[in-house]
Amino acid sequence: MDDATVLRAIRAYGLRPAAMLRVEKGYRNESHVVQLEDGQLVNLILYKAEPDIVQTIRNANRAAGILVRAG
């Protein structure tokens, strides 16, 4: 996805982007790291459309949560 579209998406969340920092592309997603005007960093992740992707994301988040709680 192009930078202008990513910045529009960030603004749609009510955030104020200052700079695009990096893009990392994976098999199932693109990760766009953006610095906001207040210095905070946000990561907009765009997932590939595929069957059951929402459940796959939920499962990954659940597994990550278990690992965080386990230390």
Contacts in CASP RR format, 6 or more apart in sequence:
PFRMAT RR
TARGET T0000
AUTHOR 0000-0000-0000
METHOD contacts of the structure
MODEL  1
MDDATVLRAIRAYGLRPAAMLRVEKGYRNESHVVQLEDGQLVNLILYKAE
PDIVQTIRNANRAAGILVRAG
1 30 0 8 1.000
1 32 0 8 1.000
1 46 0 8 1.000
3 20 0 8 1.000
6 20 0 8 1.000
6 32 0 8 1.000
6 34 0 8 1.000
6 44 0 8 1.000
7 17 0 8 1.000
7 20 0 8 1.000
7 34 0 8 1.000
9 44 0 8 1.000
10 17 0 8 1.000
10 34 0 8 1.000
10 42 0 8 1.000
10 44 0 8 1.000
11 17 0 8 1.000
15 36 0 8 1.000
15 42 0 8 1.000
16 36 0 8 1.000
16 37 0 8 1.000
16 38 0 8 1.000
17 34 0 8 1.000
17 35 0 8 1.000
17 36 0 8 1.000
17 37 0 8 1.000
18 34 0 8 1.000
18 35 0 8 1.000
18 36 0 8 1.000
18 37 0 8 1.000
18 39 0 8 1.000
19 34 0 8 1.000
19 35 0 8 1.000
20 32 0 8 1.000
20 33 0 8 1.000
20 34 0 8 1.000
21 33 0 8 1.000
21 34 0 8 1.000
21 35 0 8 1.000
21 41 0 8 1.000
22 32 0 8 1.000
22 33 0 8 1.000
23 30 0 8 1.000
23 31 0 8 1.000
23 32 0 8 1.000
23 33 0 8 1.000
24 30 0 8 1.000
24 31 0 8 1.000
24 33 0 8 1.000
25 31 0 8 1.000
27 48 0 8 1.000
28 47 0 8 1.000
28 48 0 8 1.000
28 50 0 8 1.000
28 53 0 8 1.000
28 56 0 8 1.000
29 45 0 8 1.000
29 46 0 8 1.000
29 47 0 8 1.000
29 48 0 8 1.000
30 45 0 8 1.000
30 46 0 8 1.000
31 43 0 8 1.000
31 44 0 8 1.000
31 45 0 8 1.000
32 43 0 8 1.000
32 44 0 8 1.000
32 45 0 8 1.000
32 46 0 8 1.000
33 41 0 8 1.000
33 42 0 8 1.000
33 43 0 8 1.000
34 41 0 8 1.000
34 42 0 8 1.000
34 43 0 8 1.000
34 44 0 8 1.000
35 41 0 8 1.000
36 42 0 8 1.000
47 53 0 8 1.000
47 57 0 8 1.000
END
